[in-house]
Amino acid sequence: MKKSSNFPFVDDLILRKNLDLVFDYIVELISISESNKYEDAIIGSFRKTIIIYTATIIEALLLWKLKEKVKGNVIELEEDWKYKDVRKIYTLEENPLEEIVWCKRIKETEKKKISKLNLIETNRLCKKYKIITKSDFNSVEKVRDLRNRLHIGGLKKLEKGYTKDDLEFVFKVAKRTKELVSK
């Protein structure tokens, strides 16, 4: 018997199958993490993986909707200042690591393939294109922060375990994202 998709609104068949596959992984990991036969450290590892996978689903759905909204594969990122012809004028005596400089500042817009966007860029662009609200943007940012704790080299404090509340929050954001993009 063929299982129906959890993402029937996604018209990209490969993406839909990948979303369903990752969703199945999450379901399996949840059942394992709810088991009493594992230590807290192992359960924390399962929860971390669940959060990473759920963030991946959120990101994929937002990217899919963004691509649909802009009707293309390339998008302009927000304007950013670029500094050119930087020249040192003076080094501060009280702090030799600080300098007074002169430069030319130019506002530039970078174009990027939608498939190459990271989650922060995707989230910002989805807010800009009104795919998500400011509140949704903030929620996705919190998910991104939770997910980014996998980069242990950049953490400023000791890695703490993920809680059931963390999982429930991430699932709530995923559900809301799914509702927004399926419209």
C-alpha positions, 0 to 999 in steps of 0.5 A, spaced: 500 500 500 502 506 497 503 511 503 500 518 502 505 524 502 505 529 508 506 535 503 501 534 497 502 541 496 509 541 493 509 540 486 516 538 485 516 531 486 523 529 488 523 535 494 516 532 496 519 525 496 525 528 500 521 531 505 517 525 506 523 521 507 526 526 512 519 526 516 519 519 516 526 519 520 523 524 525 517 520 526 522 514 528 527 518 532 521 521 536 519 514 538 526 512 539 527 518 544 521 517 548 523 510 549 526 509 557 531 504 554 536 510 553 540 514 557 539 522 557 545 523 553 543 519 548 536 521 548 539 529 547 543 526 541 536 524 538 533 530 540 538 534 536 538 530 530 530 531 530 531 539 531 536 538 525 532 534 520 526 539 522 529 545 521 531 542 514 524 541 512 522 548 514 528 551 510 526 546 504 519 549 505 521 556 505 526 555 499 520 552 495 515 557 496 520 563 495 522 560 488 515 559 487 514 566 489 519 569 485 518 565 479 525 563 478 532 560 480 536 567 482 534 572 487 537 579 489 539 579 496 538 585 500 543 591 499 549 591 502 555 596 503 561 594 500 568 598 502 573 599 496 580 602 496 580 602 504 586 606 506 589 607 513 590 614 515 592 613 522 593 608 528 590 609 535 596 609 540 592 607 545 589 601 541 594 599 536 588 594 533 584 600 531 585 604 525 582 611 522 581 609 515 578 612 509 575 608 503 569 608 498 563 605 500 558 603 495 551 600 496 551 593 492 546 588 491 548 581 490 544 576 486 544 569 488 541 562 486 535 560 490 538 553 491 545 556 494 541 560 500 542 559 507 537 559 512 538 566 514 538 569 507 532 565 506 528 567 512 530 574 511 527 574 503 521 570 506 519 576 510 521 581 505 516 577 500 511 577 505 511 569 505 512 570 513 510 575 518 515 578 523 513 573 528 514 567 524 521 570 522 523 571 529 520 563 530 524 561 524 530 565 527 530 561 534 529 554 530 536 556 526 539 558 533 537 551 536 540 548 529 546 552 529 548 549 536 551 543 532 557 547 530 560 546 537 566 550 535 563 556 535 559 556 541 560 561 547 558 556 552 557 549 554 553 545 550 546 544 553 541 538 552 535 539 548 529 539 551 522 536 550 520 544 550 525 545 544 522 539 540 515 542 541 517 549 539 521 547 533 515 542 531 510 548 532 514 552 527 514 547 522 507 546 522 506 553 522 511 554 516 507 548 512 501 552 513 503 558 510 507 555 504 501 550 502 496 556 501 
